[in-house]
Amino acid sequence: MLKALRMAAASVLLAATPALAAEMTPHEKQLYEAAKTGGEEVTWYISHYSAETAEDLGSKFEELYPGIEVNVIRTTAQVAFQRLSQDLAAGVQQCDVFSSTDLGHFAYLKGKDLLTQYTPKNASKTVEAFQGLDEDGYFHVTSAGAIVITYNKERTEGKELPKKWTDLLDPKWKDEVAVGHPGFSGYVGTWTVQMRKMYGWDFFEQLEENNPQIGRSINDTVTMLNAGERSVAAGPTATTLRSASRGNPLGLIYPEDGTLLMIAPSGILKASPNQNASKLFMEYLLSIPSAEIAVENFSESVRPEVAPPPGAKPLDEVNTIRPSFDEIKNGIPEVKEQWRDTFGV
């Protein structure tokens, strides 16, 4: 009965929104009409945006495509994947579009034939560096971010700030460093893999001697800096810049030894009954309106038409680093175990 009511409402809504339909590409219009006719909606498991940004993105989609609801489920990458895994094991279809900062999640889902093979039309319009992550088209980069050294300006006043990642190992930063946890955050997992690649696990054994405060999400480092619990951190540009724009005394340092460029893919679950709405949502995640919202919330833009957020450097002016797909896929499970052995958490 509920689906029948939605389908009836869909036909009325489509007839009442000619201006909206005129702004869609033929492909988007086809997906929209099919999704509306079928009473479809989208449940989005998302980890690479803050809760605020994710909700903004969901709301904008609903504004552009009225009648298609977006249920935003925002958690850390590992928690999102654990929840998805539980859904799959129980035979429960909850998630339609899955977005994660851990590339290993997509390697697993693709290998188990759990993703829909779909290449959005907008994929070819993104920044070239973000295209073609999966040559078979099962998942695509829909978000980009960066991990830099962040700091509390008040707590570090008069001190020489770190210039590179290894400066965080200096004893003068004992009890002053904040980090996230690779067992919960895909951002932190990728950062850990890259630091191990560059400096070996000795980097983390020396970091442990400085008694870092360890959160879960990489966004927890922003909370720690704002609270004055720590002075410096391995933190995200987006959440840090947003917090600074609200008057918090936070700053960024682009490390001389490399800013970690994060890419976060999204894919559609093959078992989703909402295939048209999900494909439309994937088109939207790679659209200019989506990129504009990302930048408004201080994230990087995947579209070349949209400039970087205020306070951030253009990525082509920064020394960027990142592990390869295989290094991330194989390395994150390894560093999770090493991390627990070293830090005890």
Secondary structure, DSSP 8 states (H G I E B T S, - for coil): -HHHHHHHHHHHHHHH-HHHHHHS-HHHHHHHHHHHHTT--EEEEE-SS-HHHHHHHHHHHHHHSTT--EEEEE--HHHHHHHHHHHHHHT----SEEE-S-HHHHHHHHHTT-B-----GGGGGS-GGGS-SSTTSS-EEEEEEEEEEEEETTTTTTS----SGGGGGSGGGTTTEEE--TTT-HHHHHHHHHHHHHH-THHHHHHHHT--EE-SSTTHHHHHHHTTS-SEEEEEHHHHHHHHHTT--EEEE--TT-EEEEEEEEEEBTT-S-HHHHHHHHHHHTSHHHHHHHHHTT---SSTTS---TT---GGGS-EE---HHHHHHHHHHHHHHHHHHH--
